[in-house]
Amino acid sequence: MILIALTVSVYAGFIAVWRHDPSFEPGPAVYFVTGVLLLTAIIICYIGHLNTREA
């Protein structure tokens, strides 16, 4: 979970820097990576939620 958080932080940092470039156009790859990171975070949080409910 910490690895996912670090990956999202680095990715968000790069996106913030790239947005300041006037020629930056987010392509399909940017949206794909964002979707994969979002779904991964949701799945990991859901699994964590299930594990806390069972205890």
VENLINPE-V666721 format. One record per pair of residues at least 24 apart in sequence whose ideal C-beta (glycine too) atoms are under 8 Angstrom apart, sorted by sequence separation. I is the first residue (numbers start at 1). J is the second residue. D is the distance in whole Angstrom. If there is no record, write none. Layout:
[[I:J:D] [I:J:D]]
This chain:
[[11:37:6] [8:37:5] [7:37:7] [4:37:8] [8:41:7] [4:40:6] [4:41:6] [4:44:6] [1:44:6] [1:48:7]]
